[in-house]
Amino acid sequence: MRFLGTCIARAVLAAGGFLIAAPGWAQVDSCWPISGSAQPDSSISSPYGPRQKASENFRYDFHQGIDIQTPVGTPVHAIADGEVRIAGLHSSYTDPLVQLKHQNGAFYSNYLHLSSWSVSAGQQVEKGEVIGASGTGDSGFAHLHFEVRAGSLWRKSCVNPFRYLPYTDTAGLTVHLTNVELADPALPLVIALVESPREELDLDRIEVVTYNALDGQLLSQQAWDLEEINSKYNGDPKTLDNPDLDGVVVSPARFHAGAPVYQIEFRFHALSGAPQLKVEVKVFDIWGNTATASFTN
């Protein structure tokens, strides 16, 4: 069982300039918001990051937390020791919520769409303590929306909640290089499919590098990092909900509480190529575990 922490350090690689997760994570003693224990909540219906939003005719949406399907009135637990900042209605949110401050503001946890709450602002709570009961969003779908904001209260600070929740990490990501289109060899289209097991919704980043296959010359490199994209665009849904962002078209498959895997297709269309081309694709989870695929024509 792994617990990620609050120090989300990044290191720039000397060759290529890609950002990858660096070691040295602080430990967080936490539990899941529905089970109230180290047992992961099994009914996650929407992951962090790209998804199809079922309540709006399955349009593309960048989700800044996770949704946990559960009947209205289900007890909701504090994931870690903390202080209540918000309990109930708040002008910044459309539905009742509880917001907790942890480790003197190192991170914050939000529990939204509540039907009731049992704590008040300024109160100290302990890990696993019941803070309210789940409800529904505007769509009427019974679930808890849960999110974590690292280092600040702003939406741009929303990170993958799996960083702060206990789960068994098996490095289960896979990547398939499904197609490299060379209609214009100078502008290749690289299409990759990434899959995560539903128990490990911890996809962090995908990187693509192109080389001249004849002499090994580096031609281009590009990355799409879920948390960096959210931060770069200040958590603004008007920008983030565009599926074609920074030269990559992102197409998540439909995901629900019973889906065995989380699938996203990435179409990189701003790369440089050559008639004889080598392509390398690498994906990272939030622990830095990787999976790779390659192509040479």
Backbone bond lengths (Angstrom), bond angles and torsions (degrees), N, CA, C in turn:
res aa  C-N    CA-C-N  psi(-1)  N-CA   C-N-CA  omega(-1)  CA-C   N-CA-C  phi
1 M - - - 1.457 - - 1.517 109.17 -
2 R 1.324 116.71 128.73 1.456 120.00 -176.47 1.517 110.85 -113.96
3 F 1.326 115.37 147.06 1.455 123.03 176.68 1.516 107.04 -127.35
4 L 1.319 117.91 118.44 1.451 120.12 175.02 1.509 109.66 -90.11
5 G 1.318 115.60 159.73 1.447 118.52 -172.63 1.499 115.23 -119.62
6 T 1.291 114.34 -159.22 1.448 120.71 -167.00 1.510 114.12 -95.96
7 C 1.300 117.64 -12.02 1.466 119.80 -177.37 1.518 108.83 -90.98
8 I 1.322 117.91 89.77 1.455 121.23 -176.17 1.521 107.85 -90.00
9 A 1.328 115.35 73.77 1.461 120.70 -177.94 1.515 109.94 -78.17
10 R 1.316 116.00 148.80 1.456 122.04 176.47 1.519 108.53 -128.71
11 A 1.324 116.48 144.06 1.462 119.99 178.35 1.515 108.82 -126.18
12 V 1.307 117.90 136.03 1.459 121.89 178.99 1.522 108.97 -88.35
13 L 1.325 115.89 125.60 1.460 119.89 177.06 1.520 109.57 -71.63
14 A 1.302 116.24 138.46 1.461 120.42 -178.09 1.515 111.23 -62.17
15 A 1.308 116.72 -40.41 1.460 120.89 -179.85 1.510 109.14 -97.52
16 G 1.319 116.47 113.64 1.450 120.00 174.46 1.510 114.19 101.51
17 G 1.321 119.18 -29.97 1.450 120.35 175.00 1.503 115.58 80.51
18 F 1.332 119.51 7.69 1.452 120.62 178.63 1.522 110.24 -68.15
19 L 1.317 116.59 149.30 1.458 122.03 174.60 1.523 108.46 -98.44
20 I 1.329 116.38 132.06 1.451 119.89 176.46 1.518 108.85 -132.53
21 A 1.309 115.27 157.59 1.462 119.42 178.94 1.516 110.04 -65.09
22 A 1.304 115.72 131.61 1.463 120.93 179.12 1.519 110.17 -95.37
23 P 1.349 118.59 157.62 1.458 121.02 -179.50 1.525 111.17 -74.05
24 G 1.329 116.52 172.20 1.450 121.37 174.57 1.506 114.09 101.68
25 W 1.339 117.34 38.74 1.460 120.97 -178.03 1.528 110.30 -75.46
26 A 1.325 116.29 137.25 1.458 120.40 173.09 1.526 109.47 -73.39
27 Q 1.305 117.18 150.73 1.453 122.10 -178.66 1.539 110.49 -86.06
28 V 1.325 115.91 143.05 1.458 121.77 175.93 1.523 108.00 -126.60
29 D 1.307 117.05 125.25 1.460 121.93 175.96 1.515 106.96 -85.52
30 S 1.326 117.24 105.33 1.464 120.56 -170.25 1.522 111.75 -138.53
31 C 1.319 114.50 169.61 1.463 122.76 174.67 1.519 108.11 -139.98
32 W 1.316 116.36 174.94 1.464 120.98 179.01 1.533 110.06 -86.38
33 P 1.336 117.02 149.66 1.467 119.14 -172.68 1.520 115.24 -71.58
34 I 1.323 118.58 -24.00 1.474 119.42 178.61 1.517 110.71 -97.74
35 S 1.310 118.74 -49.36 1.465 119.76 -179.22 1.523 111.30 -69.34
36 G 1.342 117.36 -28.33 1.457 120.41 -176.44 1.515 112.51 69.33
37 S 1.324 116.51 18.68 1.462 121.47 -176.63 1.522 108.82 -144.09
38 A 1.335 115.75 -174.41 1.457 120.45 176.53 1.528 111.92 -76.70
39 Q 1.325 117.16 -6.10 1.462 121.05 177.76 1.518 109.43 -74.70
40 P 1.345 118.50 115.95 1.469 119.65 -177.10 1.525 112.74 -59.75
41 D 1.313 115.28 143.57 1.461 120.76 174.11 1.523 108.20 -68.74
42 S 1.315 116.76 121.55 1.467 121.35 -170.01 1.518 114.22 -85.52
43 S 1.329 118.14 -13.07 1.462 119.77 -171.66 1.527 112.36 -104.45
44 I 1.337 116.83 41.48 1.462 119.85 175.46 1.530 108.73 -66.34
45 S 1.322 115.85 126.30 1.456 119.93 -176.68 1.522 113.12 -109.17
46 S 1.331 117.35 -13.41 1.467 121.32 174.28 1.524 108.41 -145.31
47 P 1.348 117.36 131.78 1.460 120.93 179.42 1.516 111.43 -86.61
48 Y 1.314 116.21 174.66 1.457 122.44 169.53 1.525 108.74 -73.40
49 G 1.328 115.94 137.71 1.455 120.70 175.32 1.515 112.40 98.14
50 P 1.342 117.82 -149.67 1.459 121.21 -175.06 1.528 112.05 -61.92
51 R 1.313 115.02 136.96 1.460 120.76 176.38 1.524 108.87 -156.65
52 Q 1.332 116.80 167.44 1.450 122.95 165.60 1.529 107.28 -94.97
53 K 1.310 117.15 125.16 1.458 121.62 -176.15 1.523 109.27 -86.88
54 A 1.327 115.56 104.19 1.467 120.93 -173.46 1.521 112.27 -61.99
55 S 1.338 117.18 -34.81 1.462 120.27 -176.03 1.519 112.91 -72.97
56 E 1.332 117.80 -9.37 1.464 121.54 178.94 1.530 109.99 -128.61
57 N 1.333 114.05 52.52 1.464 122.40 174.78 1.523 112.45 57.69
58 F 1.326 115.61 34.62 1.465 123.19 173.06 1.542 112.23 61.00
59 R 1.320 116.21 36.53 1.459 119.04 174.73 1.527 110.14 -73.72
60 Y 1.347 116.60 162.36 1.457 120.93 177.17 1.524 109.43 -68.73
61 D 1.330 115.24 138.67 1.457 121.06 -178.69 1.524 108.71 -148.65
62 F 1.336 115.99 138.13 1.461 119.50 171.41 1.519 107.16 -95.55
63 H 1.316 116.32 112.50 1.463 123.28 -172.32 1.526 109.01 -92.63
64 Q 1.323 117.18 128.40 1.458 120.47 -174.12 1.524 113.78 -96.52
65 G 1.323 115.95 11.93 1.457 120.91 174.85 1.510 109.22 -154.61
66 I 1.320 116.66 -155.64 1.462 121.57 171.79 1.525 108.26 -125.08
67 D 1.327 116.21 150.01 1.462 122.07 174.12 1.521 108.67 -105.74
68 I 1.322 115.63 134.42 1.459 121.58 179.54 1.520 107.69 -119.42
69 Q 1.327 115.76 111.07 1.465 120.55 -178.53 1.521 109.46 -68.77
70 T 1.324 116.45 128.66 1.462 120.82 -178.98 1.523 109.08 -163.21
71 P 1.333 119.69 147.37 1.465 120.75 -178.38 1.526 112.22 -61.38
72 V 1.316 115.62 149.77 1.460 120.81 176.01 1.526 109.37 -56.66
73 G 1.318 115.74 135.67 1.459 120.79 179.03 1.513 114.56 93.71
74 T 1.352 117.76 0.98 1.459 120.59 177.95 1.533 109.98 -67.07
75 P 1.333 118.53 132.72 1.466 119.70 177.76 1.528 111.58 -58.74
76 V 1.323 115.74 138.37 1.460 123.12 178.29 1.524 107.44 -114.29
77 H 1.331 115.92 133.31 1.457 121.83 -173.01 1.528 111.70 -112.35
78 A 1.312 116.44 146.72 1.462 121.85 171.71 1.518 108.96 -66.03
79 I 1.324 117.14 131.55 1.467 118.40 -176.89 1.521 112.29 -76.88
80 A 1.324 116.99 -19.04 1.464 120.63 -178.35 1.528 108.39 -159.00
81 D 1.319 116.34 165.10 1.464 120.53 174.78 1.522 109.44 -56.84
82 G 1.325 116.44 142.52 1.448 118.58 178.64 1.511 113.05 -177.29
83 E 1.325 114.58 -173.35 1.460 122.90 179.55 1.526 109.21 -117.46
84 V 1.309 117.52 135.84 1.464 122.21 178.76 1.531 109.08 -73.67
85 R 1.330 116.21 123.70 1.467 120.59 174.43 1.521 111.39 -97.86
86 I 1.339 115.57 -41.48 1.462 121.49 -178.83 1.519 108.07 -133.12
87 A 1.320 116.37 138.91 1.467 121.30 173.75 1.525 107.06 -144.18
88 G 1.337 115.90 111.64 1.457 120.20 179.94 1.515 112.15 108.87
89 L 1.316 116.36 -147.15 1.460 121.67 -178.45 1.526 110.38 -78.75
90 H 1.349 114.50 145.59 1.457 120.58 179.16 1.527 107.85 -148.43
91 S 1.309 116.41 144.79 1.464 120.90 -174.31 1.533 113.16 -63.57
92 S 1.329 117.65 -22.98 1.466 120.87 -178.37 1.525 112.81 -84.18
93 Y 1.325 117.52 -6.42 1.457 121.42 -174.92 1.522 109.96 -132.28
94 T 1.335 115.88 150.16 1.465 119.97 -176.74 1.528 113.05 -85.57
95 D 1.324 117.35 -22.01 1.465 121.23 -177.48 1.525 109.65 -126.61
96 P 1.334 116.85 160.63 1.468 119.14 176.51 1.529 111.52 -59.56
97 L 1.312 115.43 146.29 1.454 120.52 -179.04 1.520 109.63 -151.15
98 V 1.330 113.75 167.00 1.455 121.88 164.26 1.512 106.28 -120.91
99 Q 1.328 115.48 133.35 1.460 121.13 174.95 1.522 108.84 -119.99
100 L 1.338 116.26 129.47 1.455 122.04 -179.77 1.523 110.62 -113.69
101 K 1.304 114.88 142.48 1.465 123.26 174.26 1.511 108.29 -103.29
102 H 1.335 116.21 127.75 1.466 121.27 -176.15 1.520 110.70 -119.33
103 Q 1.307 115.65 145.61 1.464 122.87 173.19 1.536 111.69 49.27
104 N 1.341 114.29 50.87 1.471 120.92 177.05 1.527 113.27 57.61
105 G 1.322 116.01 32.14 1.461 120.21 176.99 1.508 114.70 94.68
106 A 1.326 117.88 8.54 1.465 119.62 175.99 1.524 110.33 -62.64
107 F 1.334 116.77 -34.63 1.459 120.52 172.91 1.520 109.40 -155.76
108 Y 1.338 113.87 161.12 1.459 122.37 -178.83 1.524 108.07 -129.10
109 S 1.331 116.48 145.29 1.460 120.26 175.52 1.523 109.33 -119.65
110 N 1.343 115.51 136.63 1.460 122.91 179.90 1.523 109.85 -115.66
111 Y 1.335 116.21 136.51 1.467 123.95 179.48 1.524 105.62 -125.87
112 L 1.330 116.79 105.96 1.461 120.74 -169.89 1.526 113.24 -111.92
113 H 1.335 114.41 166.25 1.464 125.71 -177.97 1.530 111.27 66.96
114 L 1.306 118.28 34.75 1.460 120.92 -177.23 1.529 111.01 -74.06
115 S 1.334 115.07 145.74 1.464 120.41 173.50 1.522 111.29 -88.52
116 S 1.343 116.22 -22.76 1.463 121.25 175.70 1.518 108.47 -160.93
117 W 1.336 115.74 165.43 1.455 120.86 177.86 1.515 109.26 -140.37
118 S 1.324 116.09 149.87 1.464 120.59 -172.60 1.519 112.31 -123.44
119 V 1.341 116.66 17.16 1.455 121.84 178.88 1.524 107.91 -130.63
120 S 1.316 115.97 171.46 1.462 120.68 179.16 1.515 110.17 -137.14
121 A 1.332 116.35 158.07 1.460 121.78 -177.76 1.527 110.90 -56.82
122 G 1.327 115.39 136.64 1.453 122.09 -179.45 1.512 114.30 92.28
123 Q 1.325 117.42 -12.14 1.461 121.51 -178.04 1.528 110.31 -76.07
124 Q 1.324 116.51 143.32 1.458 122.25 173.71 1.528 108.91 -90.44
125 V 1.324 116.62 134.79 1.464 120.76 178.98 1.516 109.04 -126.30
126 E 1.316 115.23 158.84 1.456 121.36 179.00 1.517 110.69 -110.55
127 K 1.323 114.91 157.25 1.461 120.76 176.34 1.521 110.18 -50.98
128 G 1.332 117.55 131.08 1.451 122.80 177.90 1.516 114.92 86.30
129 E 1.315 117.84 -6.88 1.466 120.59 -179.59 1.528 110.03 -70.54
130 V 1.334 117.09 138.55 1.463 121.23 177.63 1.522 108.84 -72.49
131 I 1.344 115.51 126.67 1.465 120.89 -177.57 1.526 112.76 -115.06
132 G 1.338 116.19 -8.95 1.449 119.69 -179.53 1.504 111.04 174.36
133 A 1.341 114.80 -165.89 1.464 121.06 179.77 1.521 109.05 -133.46
134 S 1.312 116.42 143.77 1.467 121.79 -176.59 1.516 111.22 -69.64
135 G 1.320 114.96 160.36 1.461 120.80 179.67 1.509 110.93 -143.56
136 T 1.330 116.92 -136.98 1.462 122.30 -179.96 1.525 109.19 -135.47
137 G 1.302 115.59 157.03 1.455 120.44 171.05 1.513 110.26 -87.59
138 D 1.337 116.26 -167.27 1.467 120.93 -179.86 1.523 111.85 -61.12
139 S 1.328 116.40 -27.70 1.469 120.04 -177.43 1.526 112.76 -74.91
140 G 1.321 117.81 -14.58 1.455 120.90 -175.83 1.512 113.70 86.76
141 F 1.337 116.67 0.95 1.463 121.56 179.67 1.528 109.15 -77.67
142 A 1.316 116.83 125.24 1.469 121.32 -176.92 1.526 109.83 -77.97
143 H 1.339 115.61 112.06 1.466 119.55 -179.24 1.519 109.70 -166.87
144 L 1.323 114.26 166.93 1.456 122.55 170.53 1.517 108.30 -107.66
145 H 1.322 116.17 127.10 1.467 119.99 169.24 1.518 106.70 -93.60
146 F 1.339 115.73 122.78 1.458 121.13 -176.75 1.516 109.10 -123.81
147 E 1.328 116.43 133.16 1.453 119.54 178.20 1.519 110.88 -143.35
148 V 1.332 114.44 158.95 1.462 122.51 177.32 1.520 108.14 -125.41
149 R 1.331 115.73 134.66 1.454 122.24 176.52 1.529 107.65 -117.26
150 A 1.317 115.83 120.69 1.467 120.81 -172.70 1.522 110.50 -96.52
151 G 1.334 116.91 117.31 1.452 121.88 171.55 1.509 116.30 87.35
152 S 1.341 117.46 -17.54 1.458 119.82 177.98 1.522 109.09 -157.16
153 L 1.337 115.58 172.67 1.459 121.56 -179.69 1.522 113.07 -91.34
154 W 1.334 117.46 -4.07 1.458 120.38 -174.03 1.532 111.63 -77.54
155 R 1.329 115.61 154.40 1.468 120.57 179.56 1.527 111.47 -62.36
156 K 1.329 117.25 -28.53 1.460 119.27 179.46 1.519 111.58 -64.66
157 S 1.337 117.50 -15.88 1.462 121.98 -179.20 1.518 112.94 -92.23
158 C 1.330 117.93 3.82 1.472 120.11 177.41 1.525 109.91 -66.06
159 V 1.318 115.91 126.63 1.463 122.18 179.49 1.524 108.94 -122.56
160 N 1.316 115.30 170.15 1.458 119.71 178.94 1.532 109.68 -61.82
161 P 1.344 118.85 119.10 1.466 119.77 -178.74 1.519 114.11 -59.42
162 F 1.332 117.80 -20.24 1.458 119.47 177.99 1.531 111.35 -62.07
163 R 1.328 117.48 -19.14 1.457 119.52 175.53 1.529 111.64 -62.46
164 Y 1.320 117.09 -24.86 1.464 121.00 -171.77 1.530 112.88 -118.54
165 L 1.317 116.80 10.72 1.462 121.25 -177.22 1.523 110.00 -120.38
166 P 1.335 117.95 146.22 1.466 120.55 179.10 1.527 111.95 -77.93
167 Y 1.314 116.51 131.54 1.461 121.03 174.93 1.518 108.38 -160.78
168 T 1.311 116.45 164.54 1.457 121.47 179.23 1.519 109.37 -90.08
169 D 1.317 116.15 118.34 1.452 121.66 -179.23 1.525 109.90 -93.28
170 T 1.325 116.67 123.53 1.463 120.89 179.19 1.521 112.19 -117.86
171 A 1.330 117.05 12.52 1.465 120.92 -176.68 1.522 109.68 54.31
172 G 1.342 115.50 49.51 1.458 120.73 -170.85 1.512 117.01 -85.60
173 L 1.339 119.27 3.07 1.459 120.96 178.46 1.524 111.27 -64.58
174 T 1.334 115.60 144.26 1.463 121.00 170.39 1.522 108.77 -132.97
175 V 1.324 116.40 152.10 1.458 121.30 176.12 1.522 108.98 -134.06
176 H 1.325 115.16 137.01 1.461 122.23 178.98 1.526 107.91 -121.21
177 L 1.317 117.42 123.23 1.458 121.82 175.34 1.523 106.55 -83.60
178 T 1.324 116.55 92.08 1.459 121.07 -168.25 1.521 113.35 -77.60
179 N 1.359 117.22 -27.09 1.469 118.40 179.92 1.521 109.96 -165.70
180 V 1.314 115.92 144.92 1.460 123.03 168.10 1.527 105.96 -126.07
181 E 1.332 116.75 109.27 1.460 121.75 -177.06 1.523 109.15 -92.70
182 L 1.343 115.96 126.65 1.459 121.69 -175.06 1.518 111.37 -121.90
183 A 1.342 116.71 37.32 1.459 119.37 175.79 1.520 110.29 -56.91
184 D 1.339 116.38 -39.84 1.459 122.78 168.84 1.523 106.27 -118.18
185 P 1.333 118.13 102.14 1.470 119.74 -174.76 1.527 113.75 -56.95
186 A 1.341 117.22 -25.31 1.463 119.60 -179.79 1.521 112.02 -75.70
187 L 1.324 116.71 -18.40 1.471 121.55 -178.33 1.525 109.56 -131.54
188 P 1.315 118.03 72.68 1.465 120.30 -177.60 1.524 111.64 -68.72
189 L 1.319 115.29 150.45 1.452 122.52 171.62 1.519 107.54 -107.93
190 V 1.330 116.50 116.53 1.460 121.89 -177.87 1.516 108.62 -106.60
191 I 1.337 115.84 123.74 1.461 121.56 -176.66 1.522 108.75 -117.54
192 A 1.319 116.28 123.07 1.466 121.56 -178.39 1.520 109.66 -130.00
193 L 1.319 115.60 142.63 1.458 122.25 177.30 1.524 108.56 -112.92
194 V 1.331 116.14 124.43 1.459 122.10 -179.79 1.529 108.39 -110.10
195 E 1.331 115.63 136.29 1.459 120.95 179.45 1.526 109.99 -126.53
196 S 1.338 115.75 135.82 1.461 122.63 174.91 1.517 108.34 -122.70
197 P 1.331 119.74 136.28 1.466 120.25 171.36 1.519 109.68 -64.93
198 R 1.320 117.17 145.15 1.458 120.02 -173.99 1.524 112.64 -62.72
199 E 1.335 117.51 -21.75 1.462 120.58 178.17 1.536 111.79 -77.02
200 E 1.346 116.88 -12.01 1.459 121.35 -176.63 1.524 109.55 -136.40
201 L 1.323 116.03 72.32 1.463 121.19 -179.12 1.528 108.85 -84.74
202 D 1.326 114.71 62.06 1.467 120.68 -169.78 1.522 113.27 -119.38
203 L 1.347 117.13 25.75 1.459 120.19 174.83 1.529 109.78 -59.31
204 D 1.339 115.60 133.74 1.460 120.41 -177.44 1.524 112.62 -117.39
205 R 1.347 116.91 -39.43 1.471 118.08 -166.30 1.520 110.71 -163.11
206 I 1.330 116.35 147.03 1.459 122.53 171.19 1.520 108.31 -128.95
207 E 1.341 116.87 137.43 1.454 123.13 -179.16 1.529 109.29 -127.37
208 V 1.327 115.98 142.78 1.463 122.24 175.86 1.525 108.58 -129.53
209 V 1.335 116.10 134.89 1.460 122.65 176.31 1.516 108.53 -128.08
210 T 1.336 116.72 135.93 1.464 121.08 175.45 1.524 110.09 -115.80
211 Y 1.352 115.11 143.57 1.465 122.55 180.00 1.524 109.05 -132.74
212 N 1.306 115.81 154.34 1.455 120.53 166.15 1.522 107.15 -73.16
213 A 1.316 117.33 118.53 1.459 120.52 -175.19 1.524 112.70 -69.01
214 L 1.340 118.18 -18.30 1.458 120.50 -177.88 1.519 112.39 -78.32
215 D 1.350 117.02 -39.22 1.468 118.67 -175.52 1.527 113.27 -126.25
216 G 1.348 118.23 1.56 1.451 121.53 177.94 1.513 114.71 78.15
217 Q 1.341 118.27 7.72 1.464 121.13 -179.07 1.529 111.10 -63.98
218 L 1.333 115.53 132.37 1.462 120.84 175.24 1.518 108.93 -69.65
219 L 1.338 116.31 126.61 1.460 120.73 -178.98 1.530 112.48 -103.36
220 S 1.312 117.49 -43.47 1.468 120.08 -179.18 1.516 109.12 -164.74
221 Q 1.321 114.39 161.99 1.454 120.73 175.80 1.523 107.99 -151.12
222 Q 1.303 115.16 146.42 1.453 120.14 -177.06 1.520 108.57 -152.52
223 A 1.322 115.86 146.67 1.458 121.08 178.63 1.522 109.77 -134.51
224 W 1.315 115.74 152.26 1.471 122.53 174.42 1.520 106.10 -131.62
225 D 1.330 115.45 108.53 1.455 123.42 -174.57 1.528 108.26 -111.82
226 L 1.328 117.22 123.67 1.458 120.79 -172.24 1.531 112.04 -59.78
227 E 1.316 117.46 -49.65 1.461 119.99 -177.28 1.522 111.84 -72.42
228 E 1.341 117.53 -35.65 1.458 119.83 178.44 1.525 111.45 -67.30
229 I 1.329 117.24 -36.91 1.461 120.34 176.42 1.525 110.01 -62.42
230 N 1.334 116.60 -45.29 1.460 120.04 179.40 1.526 111.23 -60.86
231 S 1.338 116.62 -42.79 1.455 120.86 -179.89 1.529 111.73 -69.82
232 K 1.320 116.83 -42.98 1.467 121.93 -177.50 1.522 111.50 -57.57
233 Y 1.324 116.23 -39.66 1.461 120.39 -177.46 1.530 112.01 -102.32
234 N 1.337 115.74 24.08 1.470 122.67 170.85 1.528 113.70 56.22
235 G 1.335 116.05 29.55 1.453 119.54 178.51 1.511 113.70 64.33
236 D 1.325 117.85 19.37 1.467 122.59 -174.88 1.522 110.92 -83.14
237 P 1.333 118.39 113.15 1.463 119.61 -177.69 1.522 113.70 -64.12
238 K 1.338 118.49 -25.16 1.463 120.00 179.66 1.523 110.75 -61.04
239 T 1.325 117.48 -30.89 1.455 121.74 176.62 1.519 111.66 -93.82
240 L 1.324 116.58 -45.91 1.459 120.88 -173.73 1.519 112.96 -65.63
241 D 1.324 118.12 -26.34 1.461 120.25 -178.15 1.524 112.73 -83.61
242 N 1.329 117.32 12.79 1.460 122.73 170.91 1.524 108.11 -89.45
243 P 1.329 119.12 118.29 1.473 119.79 -176.54 1.521 113.78 -71.88
244 D 1.332 118.15 -11.21 1.465 122.12 178.69 1.521 107.32 -112.99
245 L 1.320 115.50 95.58 1.457 120.97 -171.91 1.522 109.97 -134.14
246 D 1.318 115.96 129.62 1.466 122.21 177.79 1.521 113.08 57.63
247 G 1.341 116.12 39.32 1.453 119.96 175.95 1.510 115.62 77.88
248 V 1.332 116.34 16.62 1.468 120.77 179.98 1.525 108.51 -135.36
249 V 1.319 116.13 128.14 1.462 121.44 172.39 1.527 107.61 -93.87
250 V 1.318 116.31 122.17 1.459 122.12 -175.40 1.525 108.77 -109.35
251 S 1.339 116.27 124.78 1.468 121.23 -175.62 1.526 109.83 -130.05
252 P 1.335 117.74 90.13 1.469 119.67 177.11 1.525 110.86 -74.70
253 A 1.311 115.94 145.58 1.468 120.50 172.07 1.521 108.75 -77.17
254 R 1.314 116.40 163.92 1.459 119.56 175.68 1.528 109.72 -64.46
255 F 1.314 114.70 138.32 1.457 120.56 -178.98 1.516 108.20 -133.00
256 H 1.336 115.71 139.94 1.466 120.71 -179.90 1.517 108.32 -148.19
257 A 1.326 115.75 179.97 1.462 120.24 -173.18 1.523 113.19 -61.93
258 G 1.339 117.96 -21.28 1.457 120.17 -179.29 1.516 114.51 -103.01
259 A 1.334 117.14 0.23 1.465 120.21 -177.82 1.522 110.86 -70.09
260 P 1.336 118.57 131.26 1.475 119.90 -178.13 1.513 113.70 -75.28
261 V 1.341 118.06 -26.28 1.462 121.26 -178.86 1.526 109.58 -139.02
262 Y 1.322 114.35 158.38 1.461 123.68 174.70 1.520 106.28 -107.37
263 Q 1.335 117.18 120.51 1.454 122.12 -175.30 1.529 110.55 -118.12
264 I 1.326 116.07 136.11 1.458 121.43 173.26 1.526 108.30 -135.60
265 E 1.339 115.65 130.99 1.461 120.91 171.63 1.525 108.66 -96.89
266 F 1.330 116.16 131.29 1.460 122.65 177.15 1.533 108.06 -114.62
267 R 1.333 116.07 128.11 1.466 122.14 178.20 1.534 108.33 -115.75
268 F 1.320 116.97 101.57 1.455 122.74 -179.45 1.529 108.51 -85.06
269 H 1.353 117.40 115.38 1.457 120.18 -174.58 1.526 112.93 -122.70
270 A 1.331 117.38 16.28 1.468 120.23 178.68 1.522 111.18 -122.63
271 L 1.319 116.52 31.20 1.461 121.98 -179.42 1.522 110.88 -95.41
272 S 1.319 116.02 163.52 1.464 122.08 173.80 1.520 109.21 -105.34
273 G 1.337 115.50 146.89 1.452 118.94 -176.28 1.516 112.96 -138.26
274 A 1.329 115.14 -167.78 1.460 123.44 179.96 1.520 107.24 -157.85
275 P 1.344 117.85 161.23 1.470 119.19 179.26 1.521 113.20 -56.06
276 Q 1.347 116.13 -38.15 1.457 120.52 175.03 1.535 106.28 -107.43
277 L 1.312 116.33 111.15 1.463 120.35 -166.36 1.523 111.99 -126.06
278 K 1.328 114.64 141.20 1.457 121.85 170.16 1.530 107.29 -119.02
279 V 1.325 115.52 134.77 1.461 121.92 -179.51 1.525 108.62 -126.09
280 E 1.322 115.99 132.46 1.464 121.19 173.47 1.524 109.13 -122.05
281 V 1.329 115.65 133.49 1.468 122.60 178.72 1.519 108.06 -122.23
282 K 1.327 116.04 134.72 1.457 120.71 177.77 1.519 108.85 -136.10
283 V 1.329 116.53 136.80 1.458 121.14 174.48 1.526 108.92 -117.93
284 F 1.336 115.09 149.91 1.460 123.00 -178.59 1.516 109.54 -124.61
285 D 1.335 116.59 142.12 1.452 118.84 166.22 1.528 108.26 -94.50
286 I 1.319 117.60 -179.93 1.466 120.53 -174.66 1.518 112.69 -68.83
287 W 1.337 117.81 -9.95 1.466 121.55 176.25 1.514 112.29 -94.48
288 G 1.340 116.72 -4.92 1.463 119.70 -176.03 1.521 113.12 89.61
289 N 1.344 118.65 0.52 1.463 120.13 173.06 1.525 108.88 -64.60
290 T 1.324 116.98 146.79 1.453 120.35 -173.45 1.528 112.07 -128.25
291 A 1.316 114.44 158.36 1.458 123.19 167.40 1.526 106.20 -137.36
292 T 1.332 117.37 147.51 1.453 120.79 -172.91 1.515 112.04 -133.61
293 A 1.326 114.97 160.67 1.467 122.91 172.66 1.522 106.70 -151.35
294 S 1.333 117.42 155.45 1.452 120.27 -178.53 1.531 110.89 -146.69
295 F 1.324 114.52 163.78 1.477 122.81 -178.92 1.518 107.96 -147.37
296 T 1.328 117.08 138.57 1.457 122.97 170.13 1.516 108.10 -142.00
297 N 1.332 115.94 131.13 1.471 117.63 178.74 1.536 110.96 -101.36
